[in-house]
Amino acid sequence: MALALVVLFATAAERAYMRRATAQHIHAVVSVARDLFVAMQTIRVERGTINTGLETTATIDPDTRGDLAALRKRSNAAFESALAKTKDMGIPESDAGLSKMLAARGEFDRMRVSVDAAMLLPKSERPPTLSGLWVAGGGMLTASIDALSEQLSGEINQADPIITEMMKIKQIAWVVRDAAGTDRLNVGAVIANGSGISPAQQQQFALLSGRIDAGWQVISEDAHWLNMPRPLKDSVAKAQKLYFQDLRARRKALLADVTAGRQAAISGVEWVNLSNPALEAIMDVANTAFDLSDAQAAGQESAATQDLAAALVFTLFFLGFGIFAVSFVIRRIALPMADITAAMRAVADGDLDREAPFVERQDEIGELARTLNIFRDKGRENRRLAAELVQQERLSALGQLTATVAHELRNPLSAIRNTVYTFKELAANKGLNLDRPIERVERSISRCDRIISELLDFTRVRELRKRVTAFDKWLDEVLNDQKLPPGIALVRNLSATGHAISFDSDRMRQVVINLIDNAAQAMSAGDNTANNGRIVVTTAARLNAFELLIADNGPGIAAENLAKVFEPLFSTKSFGTGLGLPMVKQVIEQHDGTVDIASTPGKGTKLTIRLPQSAAPAAEVAA
């Protein structure tokens, strides 16, 4: 039964698909025909404007040049749109109708160059045959466009009665517009020449008027008797008024003046501009027919698409129903168990960051996943405690070693310091110039003594003596005492003015000095002073924390070293103890704060310290 239903609806889907493909093709043909129609319309207007300009004595004016540029831009855009759509439809350029149109367009483009140059000259200097060649070239192009449009329209004329009728009205409207354009062209030439109307011209006027009236009569009768849509009737009524009433009356008066030997009331260019709205109204009839055809094709495409969707839905529904039971077991049980097993294996291998999937499920699978996460969390906590224990043991061992080394080294250092003092006195009494060597020895003794003091300070954490202090004011005073190497600027962005927090000012001073010194040493070592080294100190009072940021544009820290900078005794410098940043971390954590570091090699380093708005009293920590 399920298989029979699948076959039935699949057949229906195939029929709907074919109907939709037909509707899409109709839609595409109508769209191409519309573009070609726009191109024809603008080319006819351009042809008439230029022909009138060629018959006019004066050279072309700037306004007319601007009008011609706009017309060419519009016709070229319509051409390119039509060509792109024919390519999408699979029509090759070797197609007879398309290749003929492309050849005519190329010739027309070449003639544009000639007529543009000619209109810049007085009429006496223009080639006498250019006007006729220009009109013929434009006629050849519009004829090839019309032929291609008819070729495409012939493919859909039997597809739908409404579309067939609209395509017929479109074609008749174009014939009327074509004849009206030629008539407008001839009237403009007569006005420009100002030498009366010849019998041949009168015959041509009569022939064109008959063609226009015959075509328009068909359109008017269809609009009157057939059940035509309201937009088309409105377009026909508009064209009837603008062209067949208003413009025809004006045309009659102009020709009467010329026939009587009088000067026409307007110039040929003005006649073209005057007649444009009326001719556009005739074109609107064709455009409305296009719109209605497009809407009809779109409606057919939408209906076919809905039928196709419905048939596919039913086909897929019955097809899916047959495999639902198997997929349910695989999806709800087998695959989740495989994912959970993989997560358990990863946790067992030491990946304690692995999250067990399906914890949100309220069944046995979810219970198993949540249990795995509990085991994972316990393992993570044990790992953290083990790391802390190792760190505490290392610090304890370091403290014991430091105490022993300090005791064993300070006595000899004191003896050396005293001996150096004696040598200094003897040298002074004897007149010996030993000041520089003795000063180097004294500096080395002081450096050794400072290293011992830093080790002792780090391993014997003192209890904090905190006071509520306006941080920005305190920090500004600390920075005023800071001495930086030449070429390094200290920038202050202290935006927490008046904000007070509780902290140990002596220990925090050591933190700030360490960080500023580290930044300055890094930039000096990286030769950043030549590039205007900058250390930026920023403060900000957040909702739940107070932030202190110290950033530099130095050489930065390599990624492999960034994770080690807070480890005691780690240093990439050739001097120092490697206790600067560990001491910073130690002091900040005593204040119940956090310190984060970010660095980009070649761009600089930024340290962010976050302190609580109200820090709890710190307890003494044994080394």
Backbone torsions as a table, in degrees:
resi	resn	phi	psi	omega
1	MET	NA	-48.5	179.3
2	ALA	-60.8	-40.3	179.9
3	LEU	-65.2	-40.5	179.0
4	ALA	-63.3	-41.6	178.6
5	LEU	-65.6	-37.5	178.0
6	VAL	-62.0	-45.4	179.6
7	VAL	-62.6	-43.1	-178.8
8	LEU	-60.6	-50.1	-177.2
9	PHE	-73.6	-27.7	175.5
10	ALA	-66.0	-38.5	176.7
11	THR	-64.7	-41.6	177.4
12	ALA	-63.9	-38.0	178.7
13	ALA	-64.7	-38.4	179.0
14	GLU	-63.2	-42.4	179.4
15	ARG	-65.2	-42.0	178.8
16	ALA	-64.7	-36.2	178.8
17	TYR	-63.9	-41.3	179.6
18	MET	-66.1	-40.3	178.1
19	ARG	-64.5	-38.9	179.4
20	ARG	-67.1	-39.7	178.8
21	ALA	-61.9	-40.2	178.4
22	THR	-64.0	-44.3	179.5
23	ALA	-63.4	-39.6	178.0
24	GLN	-64.2	-38.5	178.0
25	HIS	-65.2	-42.8	177.6
26	ILE	-60.6	-45.1	179.6
27	HIS	-58.1	-44.5	-179.4
28	ALA	-65.5	-41.6	-179.8
29	VAL	-63.3	-43.8	179.6
30	VAL	-62.0	-40.0	-179.8
31	SER	-65.1	-42.9	177.8
32	VAL	-64.9	-43.9	-179.6
33	ALA	-61.9	-36.0	178.2
34	ARG	-64.3	-45.3	178.7
35	ASP	-60.3	-43.8	178.5
36	LEU	-62.9	-36.1	179.9
37	PHE	-65.7	-43.5	177.3
38	VAL	-61.2	-42.6	179.1
39	ALA	-62.0	-43.6	178.7
40	MET	-60.6	-44.7	-177.2
41	GLN	-60.9	-48.8	-177.5
42	THR	-68.9	-33.3	178.1
43	ILE	-67.7	-38.6	177.7
44	ARG	-63.7	-42.5	178.7
45	VAL	-64.5	-42.8	178.3
46	GLU	-62.3	-42.2	-179.1
47	ARG	-61.6	-44.3	179.7
48	GLY	-66.4	-40.3	-179.4
49	THR	-63.7	-45.2	-178.1
50	ILE	-70.0	-38.7	-179.9
51	ASN	-63.3	-40.4	176.6
52	THR	-63.9	-39.9	178.3
53	GLY	-64.1	-37.5	179.0
54	LEU	-68.2	-29.9	179.8
55	GLU	-84.4	-11.7	-178.8
56	THR	-84.1	143.8	-176.9
57	THR	-66.7	-43.8	-175.5
58	ALA	-75.6	164.7	175.5
59	THR	-75.0	165.5	-176.6
60	ILE	-67.1	139.6	-179.1
61	ASP	-91.3	162.6	-177.3
62	PRO	-60.5	-37.8	-179.4
63	ASP	-62.1	-42.3	179.3
64	THR	-65.3	-40.0	177.0
65	ARG	-59.4	-41.7	178.6
66	GLY	-63.4	-41.2	178.5
67	ASP	-62.1	-41.5	-179.8
68	LEU	-65.4	-40.3	178.7
69	ALA	-62.0	-41.3	179.2
70	ALA	-65.5	-41.4	179.1
71	LEU	-63.0	-43.6	-179.0
72	ARG	-66.4	-38.3	177.9
73	LYS	-61.8	-42.9	-179.4
74	ARG	-67.5	-44.1	-179.2
75	SER	-67.1	-38.8	178.3
76	ASN	-64.8	-39.7	178.3
77	ALA	-63.3	-42.1	178.7
78	ALA	-64.5	-41.6	177.7
79	PHE	-59.2	-51.1	-176.3
80	GLU	-63.2	-37.8	177.6
81	SER	-63.7	-43.9	179.6
82	ALA	-64.3	-41.8	-179.2
83	LEU	-65.4	-39.5	178.3
84	ALA	-63.8	-39.1	-179.3
85	LYS	-71.3	-37.3	176.6
86	THR	-64.9	-34.0	176.7
87	LYS	-65.4	-42.0	177.8
88	ASP	-64.0	-30.5	178.9
89	MET	-78.5	-7.0	178.9
90	GLY	87.0	16.9	179.1
91	ILE	-86.5	117.7	-177.7
92	PRO	-76.3	158.2	177.7
93	GLU	-67.9	-15.4	177.3
94	SER	-78.0	-8.1	176.7
95	ASP	-55.5	138.8	-172.1
96	ALA	-58.7	-51.3	-177.7
97	GLY	-64.5	-41.4	-178.3
98	LEU	-69.2	-43.8	-179.5
99	SER	-64.8	-36.3	177.8
100	LYS	-64.4	-41.4	179.6
101	MET	-65.7	-42.2	179.9
102	LEU	-63.4	-38.9	178.3
103	ALA	-65.4	-43.1	179.4
104	ALA	-65.0	-36.5	179.0
105	ARG	-66.0	-42.0	178.1
106	GLY	-60.2	-43.3	178.9
107	GLU	-65.5	-39.2	179.4
108	PHE	-64.5	-39.9	177.9
109	ASP	-62.9	-39.0	178.6
110	ARG	-67.0	-36.9	179.3
111	MET	-68.8	-29.2	177.7
112	ARG	-57.8	-38.6	179.8
113	VAL	-62.6	-42.6	-178.0
114	SER	-67.0	-45.2	-176.4
115	VAL	-72.0	-32.4	176.8
116	ASP	-61.8	-42.3	178.8
117	ALA	-67.8	-38.9	-177.0
118	ALA	-67.2	-36.7	-177.1
119	MET	-71.3	-11.3	174.9
120	LEU	-84.5	-4.9	-179.2
121	LEU	-106.7	157.4	171.7
122	PRO	-62.6	158.7	-175.4
123	LYS	-60.6	-33.2	-178.0
124	SER	-65.5	-23.1	-177.9
125	GLU	-98.3	-0.4	-179.5
126	ARG	-83.7	146.1	176.5
127	PRO	-59.6	130.6	-174.2
128	PRO	-66.6	-26.1	-176.5
129	THR	-93.2	-0.4	-172.9
130	LEU	-66.3	-37.8	-178.4
131	SER	-61.8	-45.6	179.4
132	GLY	-64.2	-41.4	178.9
133	LEU	-63.9	-38.5	-179.8
134	TRP	-65.2	-44.5	179.2
135	VAL	-63.7	-41.9	179.8
136	ALA	-65.0	-41.1	179.3
137	GLY	-64.1	-41.3	177.2
138	GLY	-65.3	-39.1	178.0
139	GLY	-64.2	-39.5	179.0
140	MET	-63.5	-40.9	-179.7
141	LEU	-67.4	-46.7	-179.8
142	THR	-65.3	-33.7	177.4
143	ALA	-65.6	-41.5	179.3
144	SER	-67.9	-35.6	176.3
145	ILE	-65.3	-44.7	179.6
146	ASP	-61.5	-39.3	-179.9
147	ALA	-65.6	-42.8	178.3
148	LEU	-65.7	-40.0	177.7
149	SER	-62.1	-41.7	177.6
150	GLU	-65.1	-38.1	178.8
151	GLN	-60.6	-45.1	-179.3
152	LEU	-70.6	-41.8	-179.4
153	SER	-63.9	-32.1	179.0
154	GLY	-61.6	-23.9	-180.0
155	GLU	-73.1	-19.5	-173.8
156	ILE	-120.2	1.2	-174.4
157	ASN	-61.5	-26.9	-179.4
158	GLN	-101.8	7.7	-176.1
159	ALA	-75.1	-35.1	-176.5
160	ASP	-157.3	135.7	-177.1
161	PRO	-59.5	-40.6	-178.7
162	ILE	-65.3	-45.0	179.6
163	ILE	-64.2	-40.1	178.1
164	THR	-59.1	-45.2	-179.7
165	GLU	-65.6	-40.4	-179.9
166	MET	-66.3	-38.4	178.1
167	MET	-66.4	-33.6	177.6
168	LYS	-67.0	-45.5	179.7
169	ILE	-64.5	-38.9	176.9
170	LYS	-57.7	-44.9	-176.8
171	GLN	-68.4	-40.6	178.8
172	ILE	-65.7	-40.7	179.2
173	ALA	-61.7	-36.3	177.8
174	TRP	-68.4	-38.6	177.6
175	VAL	-61.3	-43.8	178.6
176	VAL	-62.7	-44.8	-179.4
177	ARG	-64.6	-37.6	179.8
178	ASP	-64.1	-45.6	179.1
179	ALA	-66.6	-39.8	178.9
180	ALA	-65.6	-35.2	177.1
181	GLY	-66.3	-42.8	178.1
182	THR	-64.1	-41.0	178.0
183	ASP	-62.5	-43.4	178.0
184	ARG	-60.5	-38.8	179.1
185	LEU	-62.5	-45.2	-178.9
186	ASN	-67.2	-40.6	178.7
187	VAL	-62.6	-42.9	178.3
188	GLY	-60.6	-39.9	179.5
189	ALA	-66.0	-40.3	179.0
190	VAL	-63.2	-42.3	179.9
191	ILE	-65.0	-41.8	-177.3
192	ALA	-66.2	-39.8	-178.8
193	ASN	-71.7	-40.1	179.3
194	GLY	65.4	26.0	-175.9
195	SER	-117.7	25.7	178.5
196	GLY	86.8	-176.6	-177.2
197	ILE	-118.0	125.9	179.8
198	SER	-80.4	161.8	176.5
199	PRO	-57.7	-38.0	179.2
200	ALA	-63.8	-39.5	178.7
201	GLN	-67.4	-38.7	177.0
202	GLN	-62.3	-39.8	177.7
203	GLN	-64.7	-40.4	178.5
204	GLN	-64.1	-40.8	177.7
205	PHE	-61.1	-43.8	-178.7
206	ALA	-64.9	-40.7	-179.9
207	LEU	-63.9	-44.3	-179.2
208	LEU	-67.7	-39.9	178.5
209	SER	-62.0	-40.9	177.7
210	GLY	-62.9	-41.5	179.3
211	ARG	-64.8	-42.1	-179.3
212	ILE	-64.0	-47.7	-176.2
213	ASP	-65.6	-39.2	-179.1
214	ALA	-63.9	-46.6	179.3
215	GLY	-64.4	-41.6	-178.2
216	TRP	-68.1	-30.2	177.8
217	GLN	-63.0	-40.9	178.6
218	VAL	-61.9	-46.0	-178.9
219	ILE	-63.8	-43.2	-179.0
220	SER	-63.4	-41.9	179.4
221	GLU	-64.8	-42.3	177.9
222	ASP	-62.3	-42.2	-179.3
223	ALA	-66.9	-29.7	-177.3
224	HIS	-82.8	-42.6	-172.3
225	TRP	-95.1	-35.8	-177.5
226	LEU	-81.7	159.0	179.3
227	ASN	-79.4	70.2	-175.9
228	MET	-80.1	147.2	176.0
229	PRO	-61.8	151.7	-177.8
230	ARG	-59.0	-41.5	179.6
231	PRO	-57.9	-36.7	-179.7
232	LEU	-70.9	-40.6	177.5
233	LYS	-61.8	-40.2	178.5
234	ASP	-64.3	-39.7	179.2
235	SER	-64.8	-41.3	179.0
236	VAL	-64.0	-43.4	179.7
237	ALA	-63.0	-39.4	179.5
238	LYS	-64.5	-45.4	179.6
239	ALA	-65.3	-37.0	178.3
240	GLN	-58.2	-42.6	-177.9
241	LYS	-74.2	-51.5	-172.6
242	LEU	-67.7	-40.9	-175.4
243	TYR	-95.6	-56.4	-169.1
244	PHE	-78.0	-13.9	175.6
245	GLN	-109.3	-64.7	-172.8
246	ASP	-68.8	-54.9	-174.7
247	LEU	-70.2	-36.1	178.6
248	ARG	-60.9	-40.0	179.2
249	ALA	-65.1	-42.0	179.6
250	ARG	-66.7	-39.9	178.5
251	ARG	-61.3	-43.4	-179.0
252	LYS	-60.8	-42.1	-179.6
253	ALA	-66.6	-41.7	179.3
254	LEU	-62.7	-45.8	-179.7
255	LEU	-65.9	-34.2	177.8
256	ALA	-64.5	-39.9	177.8
257	ASP	-64.0	-44.1	-178.4
258	VAL	-66.4	-41.4	179.9
259	THR	-62.7	-36.7	-179.4
260	ALA	-80.4	0.8	178.7
261	GLY	84.2	8.6	179.1
262	ARG	-88.7	155.9	176.8
263	GLN	-70.1	131.7	178.7
264	ALA	-63.1	147.1	-175.8
265	ALA	-67.7	-22.7	-179.3
266	ILE	-132.3	163.7	178.4
267	SER	-83.5	171.5	178.6
268	GLY	-62.4	-40.6	178.7
269	VAL	-63.6	-42.0	179.1
270	GLU	-64.0	-35.2	177.6
271	TRP	-63.3	-42.2	179.0
272	VAL	-61.5	-47.3	-179.6
273	ASN	-63.9	-37.1	179.7
274	LEU	-65.8	-36.7	-174.9
275	SER	-85.0	-13.2	-176.9
276	ASN	-56.1	-48.7	-178.5
277	PRO	-58.9	-39.3	-178.9
278	ALA	-66.6	-43.4	178.9
279	LEU	-68.0	-34.5	176.2
280	GLU	-65.7	-32.4	178.0
281	ALA	-64.0	-39.6	175.0
282	ILE	-63.4	-41.2	178.2
283	MET	-64.4	-32.4	178.9
284	ASP	-62.4	-29.7	175.8
285	VAL	-61.3	-46.6	178.1
286	ALA	-65.7	-41.6	179.4
287	ASN	-63.0	-38.3	177.1
288	THR	-64.5	-40.1	176.2
289	ALA	-61.5	-39.2	175.3
290	PHE	-61.2	-46.4	-178.5
291	ASP	-58.8	-44.3	-179.3
292	LEU	-66.8	-38.2	176.4
293	SER	-64.2	-42.7	179.6
294	ASP	-62.1	-44.7	179.7
295	ALA	-63.5	-40.0	178.7
296	GLN	-64.2	-44.5	178.3
297	ALA	-64.0	-40.1	178.6
298	ALA	-64.4	-39.1	177.2
299	GLY	-63.6	-42.1	177.8
300	GLN	-64.1	-41.0	179.2
301	GLU	-63.9	-41.4	179.9
302	SER	-64.5	-44.0	179.8
303	ALA	-63.5	-43.4	178.8
304	ALA	-64.7	-37.6	178.7
305	THR	-64.8	-40.9	178.0
306	GLN	-64.3	-42.5	177.7
307	ASP	-62.9	-41.5	179.3
308	LEU	-63.4	-43.9	-179.9
309	ALA	-62.1	-43.5	-179.9
310	ALA	-62.6	-45.5	-179.9
311	ALA	-63.1	-40.9	179.1
312	LEU	-66.5	-37.8	179.4
313	VAL	-61.5	-47.5	-179.5
314	PHE	-66.4	-38.6	178.2
315	THR	-61.6	-48.4	-179.0
316	LEU	-67.7	-32.8	179.7
317	PHE	-62.9	-49.4	-177.7
318	PHE	-72.6	-29.4	175.4
319	LEU	-69.5	-42.6	179.8
320	GLY	-68.0	-31.6	-179.6
321	PHE	-61.4	-33.5	-178.4
322	GLY	-69.3	-28.7	-177.9
323	ILE	-106.4	6.0	-176.3
324	PHE	-61.6	-45.3	-175.2
325	ALA	-61.3	-45.1	-179.3
326	VAL	-65.7	-44.8	-178.7
327	SER	-65.1	-32.4	179.6
328	PHE	-62.4	-45.6	-179.5
329	VAL	-64.8	-43.0	-178.9
330	ILE	-66.3	-45.0	-173.4
331	ARG	-74.6	-40.4	-173.1
332	ARG	-88.9	-19.8	-175.3
333	ILE	-125.1	-58.2	-171.2
334	ALA	-65.0	-51.9	-178.3
335	LEU	-65.9	-43.6	175.4
336	PRO	-58.9	-39.2	178.9
337	MET	-64.9	-37.3	177.7
338	ALA	-65.0	-42.2	179.0
339	ASP	-65.6	-42.0	179.5
340	ILE	-66.2	-39.2	177.6
341	THR	-61.5	-42.0	178.2
342	ALA	-63.8	-39.7	177.8
343	ALA	-65.0	-40.7	178.2
344	MET	-63.0	-40.0	179.8
345	ARG	-66.3	-39.4	179.0
346	ALA	-65.7	-41.0	178.4
347	VAL	-64.9	-41.6	179.0
348	ALA	-63.2	-29.4	178.9
349	ASP	-84.1	1.5	175.1
350	GLY	106.5	0.8	179.1
351	ASP	-84.5	84.0	-175.7
352	LEU	-81.6	0.7	174.6
353	ASP	-93.9	-2.4	-178.1
354	ARG	-73.2	128.8	-179.8
355	GLU	-97.1	130.4	178.3
356	ALA	-73.3	133.3	-179.9
357	PRO	-79.1	166.7	172.7
358	PHE	68.5	23.4	178.9
359	VAL	-67.8	-19.9	-177.9
360	GLU	-80.2	-12.1	-178.4
361	ARG	-72.7	140.9	-178.9
362	GLN	-102.1	50.4	177.1
363	ASP	-141.3	-166.7	-176.8
364	GLU	-62.8	-36.2	178.4
365	ILE	-62.0	-46.4	178.2
366	GLY	-63.3	-38.9	178.7
367	GLU	-63.2	-41.5	178.6
368	LEU	-63.9	-41.5	179.9
369	ALA	-64.9	-42.9	179.0
370	ARG	-64.9	-37.3	177.4
371	THR	-63.9	-41.1	177.9
372	LEU	-62.0	-40.6	178.8
373	ASN	-64.9	-33.0	176.6
374	ILE	-63.8	-47.0	177.5
375	PHE	-60.6	-40.5	179.9
376	ARG	-63.0	-43.7	-179.7
377	ASP	-64.0	-39.2	177.6
378	LYS	-65.0	-41.3	177.5
379	GLY	-63.3	-39.5	178.5
380	ARG	-64.4	-40.7	179.5
381	GLU	-66.5	-40.3	177.7
382	ASN	-62.6	-38.5	179.0
383	ARG	-65.7	-40.4	178.5
384	ARG	-64.5	-43.2	179.9
385	LEU	-64.8	-38.2	179.1
386	ALA	-64.7	-40.8	178.7
387	ALA	-64.5	-40.5	178.2
388	GLU	-65.2	-39.5	179.5
389	LEU	-63.7	-43.1	178.2
390	VAL	-62.2	-42.6	179.8
391	GLN	-63.4	-41.3	179.3
392	GLN	-65.1	-40.1	178.4
393	GLU	-64.8	-39.0	178.5
394	ARG	-64.7	-42.9	179.7
395	LEU	-67.0	-36.6	178.4
396	SER	-64.8	-43.9	178.5
397	ALA	-64.8	-39.0	178.5
398	LEU	-64.4	-39.4	179.1
399	GLY	-63.5	-44.0	179.1
400	GLN	-64.0	-43.5	179.8
401	LEU	-64.0	-41.5	-179.1
402	THR	-63.3	-43.9	179.9
403	ALA	-60.3	-43.0	179.9
404	THR	-65.6	-47.5	-178.5
405	VAL	-63.3	-40.8	-179.7
406	ALA	-61.8	-42.3	-179.1
407	HIS	-66.9	-41.4	-176.5
408	GLU	-74.8	-25.3	-175.5
409	LEU	-96.2	-31.7	-174.0
410	ARG	-68.5	-35.1	177.5
411	ASN	-63.1	-50.9	175.9
412	PRO	-59.9	-36.8	179.4
413	LEU	-64.0	-37.2	178.0
414	SER	-65.2	-42.1	178.5
415	ALA	-62.7	-41.6	179.7
416	ILE	-65.0	-43.0	-179.9
417	ARG	-59.9	-43.1	-180.0
418	ASN	-65.6	-42.4	-179.8
419	THR	-62.3	-42.7	179.4
420	VAL	-62.2	-38.4	178.7
421	TYR	-62.3	-41.4	179.0
422	THR	-63.3	-45.7	178.0
423	PHE	-58.1	-39.0	-178.1
424	LYS	-64.4	-40.4	178.6
425	GLU	-66.9	-44.7	-179.2
426	LEU	-62.5	-41.4	-179.5
427	ALA	-63.5	-39.7	179.0
428	ALA	-64.8	-40.5	-179.7
429	ASN	-67.8	-35.1	-177.8
430	LYS	-85.9	-7.2	-178.9
431	GLY	76.9	21.5	-179.9
432	LEU	-84.7	138.4	179.7
433	ASN	-91.4	80.0	-179.7
434	LEU	-114.8	20.7	-175.3
435	ASP	-62.7	-45.9	-176.8
436	ARG	-65.9	-46.1	176.7
437	PRO	-61.6	-39.9	-178.8
438	ILE	-67.0	-37.4	178.3
439	GLU	-64.8	-38.7	177.2
440	ARG	-61.9	-41.4	179.3
441	VAL	-64.5	-43.6	-179.8
442	GLU	-62.8	-40.8	178.1
443	ARG	-63.9	-39.5	178.9
444	SER	-64.8	-39.9	178.3
445	ILE	-63.5	-43.6	179.8
446	SER	-63.6	-38.8	179.1
447	ARG	-64.5	-43.4	178.4
448	CYS	-62.5	-41.0	179.6
449	ASP	-65.5	-37.0	178.7
450	ARG	-67.7	-39.4	178.5
451	ILE	-62.0	-42.6	178.7
452	ILE	-62.5	-41.5	-180.0
453	SER	-64.7	-40.6	178.3
454	GLU	-63.2	-42.3	177.4
455	LEU	-61.9	-42.7	179.2
456	LEU	-66.3	-41.0	179.3
457	ASP	-63.1	-40.1	-177.0
458	PHE	-69.9	-36.4	-175.5
459	THR	-87.6	-13.8	176.3
460	ARG	-118.0	90.0	-177.2
461	VAL	-73.7	123.5	-177.4
462	ARG	-89.1	155.8	175.8
463	GLU	-69.0	139.5	-178.9
464	LEU	-73.3	146.0	173.5
465	ARG	-118.2	89.1	-171.2
466	LYS	-94.1	146.3	174.1
467	ARG	-139.8	149.2	175.9
468	VAL	-75.3	119.1	-172.4
469	THR	-137.6	143.5	173.4
470	ALA	-68.0	109.3	-167.7
471	PHE	-65.9	-46.1	-175.4
472	ASP	-62.3	-41.7	179.6
473	LYS	-64.3	-43.5	178.4
474	TRP	-62.9	-44.8	-177.6
475	LEU	-64.6	-38.4	179.6
476	ASP	-61.0	-39.5	178.3
477	GLU	-66.6	-40.6	178.6
478	VAL	-62.3	-43.7	-177.9
479	LEU	-68.3	-29.2	178.0
480	ASN	-63.6	-29.3	-179.3
481	ASP	-85.7	-5.8	-174.8
482	GLN	-81.4	128.8	178.0
483	LYS	-104.1	127.7	-177.9
484	LEU	-116.3	151.4	176.7
485	PRO	-62.6	157.8	177.4
486	PRO	-59.2	143.3	177.3
487	GLY	89.8	-2.4	179.4
488	ILE	-115.7	123.0	-178.3
489	ALA	-102.0	144.7	177.4
490	LEU	-108.4	118.1	-176.7
491	VAL	-108.4	130.8	-177.2
492	ARG	-112.2	123.7	173.4
493	ASN	-120.7	71.8	-174.6
494	LEU	-93.2	100.9	-172.8
495	SER	-109.1	15.7	179.0
496	ALA	-115.6	41.0	-176.1
497	THR	-56.6	129.5	178.3
498	GLY	82.3	-5.3	-179.2
499	HIS	-83.4	126.0	-176.3
500	ALA	-112.8	139.2	175.2
501	ILE	-135.0	168.7	-178.8
502	SER	-95.2	121.2	178.5
503	PHE	-159.2	162.7	176.7
504	ASP	-86.4	109.0	-172.8
505	SER	-65.8	-35.1	-179.7
506	ASP	-67.1	-47.7	-178.9
507	ARG	-67.5	-38.5	-179.9
508	MET	-68.8	-31.7	175.7
509	ARG	-61.4	-40.9	178.6
510	GLN	-63.5	-37.9	178.0
511	VAL	-61.5	-50.9	-176.8
512	VAL	-63.1	-44.1	-179.1
513	ILE	-62.6	-43.5	179.0
514	ASN	-58.7	-45.7	-176.4
515	LEU	-68.6	-40.4	178.5
516	ILE	-66.1	-42.9	179.5
517	ASP	-63.2	-43.2	178.9
518	ASN	-58.1	-45.5	-178.9
519	ALA	-64.1	-44.3	-179.4
520	ALA	-64.8	-42.1	179.4
521	GLN	-64.7	-38.8	-180.0
522	ALA	-64.2	-41.3	-179.4
523	MET	-72.4	-34.8	176.9
524	SER	-67.4	-41.3	179.6
525	ALA	-67.6	-32.6	-179.9
526	GLY	-89.3	9.2	178.9
527	ASP	56.6	43.6	-179.6
528	ASN	-87.5	-8.4	-177.6
529	THR	-63.9	-28.5	179.0
530	ALA	-71.8	-16.6	-178.2
531	ASN	-108.5	27.4	178.1
532	ASN	58.0	70.1	179.3
533	GLY	-62.5	143.5	-177.5
534	ARG	-135.6	135.0	170.5
535	ILE	-117.7	119.5	-176.0
536	VAL	-109.0	122.5	179.1
537	VAL	-110.1	123.5	-174.7
538	THR	-129.0	139.1	173.0
539	THR	-123.8	150.7	179.1
540	ALA	-155.8	134.9	176.8
541	ALA	-96.2	108.1	178.9
542	ARG	-91.0	-178.2	-176.9
543	LEU	-64.3	-46.2	-175.0
544	ASN	-119.1	6.9	-177.4
545	ALA	-156.6	157.2	174.2
546	PHE	-107.8	128.6	-173.5
547	GLU	-110.3	138.0	171.4
548	LEU	-125.7	119.9	-178.7
549	LEU	-117.2	132.2	175.4
550	ILE	-125.9	115.8	-175.2
551	ALA	-127.2	149.3	176.6
552	ASP	-136.2	165.5	177.0
553	ASN	-109.5	38.4	-179.2
554	GLY	-79.6	-162.1	-175.1
555	PRO	-72.9	-12.7	-179.5
556	GLY	80.2	179.6	-177.3
557	ILE	-121.1	134.8	179.0
558	ALA	-63.1	148.9	-175.8
559	ALA	-60.2	-36.5	-177.9
560	GLU	-70.9	-18.5	179.4
561	ASN	-97.6	-16.8	-172.9
562	LEU	-63.6	-35.9	-177.8
563	ALA	-75.8	-9.9	-174.9
564	LYS	-106.4	-2.8	-169.4
565	VAL	-66.7	-22.1	-179.9
566	PHE	-94.6	4.3	177.2
567	GLU	-81.5	134.1	179.2
568	PRO	-59.7	140.3	175.4
569	LEU	73.1	3.4	176.6
570	PHE	-86.8	127.7	178.7
571	SER	-155.0	144.0	175.0
572	THR	-100.8	-1.7	179.8
573	LYS	-87.7	158.5	-179.3
574	SER	-82.9	-1.0	178.9
575	PHE	-139.2	170.0	179.0
576	GLY	93.7	171.7	-174.8
577	THR	-104.7	-11.0	-176.3
578	GLY	75.7	24.3	-178.9
579	LEU	-111.8	0.0	-175.9
580	GLY	-63.1	-59.4	-178.7
581	LEU	-69.8	-39.4	173.7
582	PRO	-57.3	-38.7	177.9
583	MET	-64.8	-40.6	177.6
584	VAL	-58.7	-47.1	-179.3
585	LYS	-62.6	-40.1	-178.7
586	GLN	-63.4	-46.5	-178.1
587	VAL	-66.0	-43.7	-178.7
588	ILE	-64.6	-41.2	178.6
589	GLU	-67.0	-31.7	172.9
590	GLN	-61.2	-30.7	177.4
591	HIS	-85.1	11.0	-177.7
592	ASP	61.8	30.4	178.1
593	GLY	-109.0	-173.9	179.1
594	THR	-133.0	154.3	175.5
595	VAL	-133.5	130.6	-179.5
596	ASP	-124.7	148.0	179.8
597	ILE	-128.1	139.3	175.7
598	ALA	-136.7	139.3	-176.5
599	SER	-150.2	142.7	175.5
600	THR	-123.7	116.4	179.7
601	PRO	-54.2	131.3	179.6
602	GLY	87.3	-9.8	-177.7
603	LYS	-121.0	-28.8	177.6
604	GLY	134.9	-178.2	-175.0
605	THR	-132.9	146.0	177.3
606	LYS	-134.6	128.3	174.8
607	LEU	-110.6	133.3	-179.2
608	THR	-118.7	119.6	178.3
609	ILE	-108.7	129.2	178.1
610	ARG	-119.1	121.9	180.0
611	LEU	-114.2	144.7	178.2
612	PRO	-67.0	151.6	179.0
613	GLN	-62.9	-32.9	177.4
614	SER	-137.3	100.5	-175.2
615	ALA	-81.6	141.2	176.8
616	ALA	-77.0	154.0	178.0
617	PRO	-57.8	136.5	-177.3
618	ALA	-86.2	139.9	177.4
619	ALA	-89.9	153.1	178.8
620	GLU	-69.9	134.5	-179.0
621	VAL	-110.7	125.5	179.5
622	ALA	-80.2	145.9	-179.3
623	ALA	-75.3	NA	NA
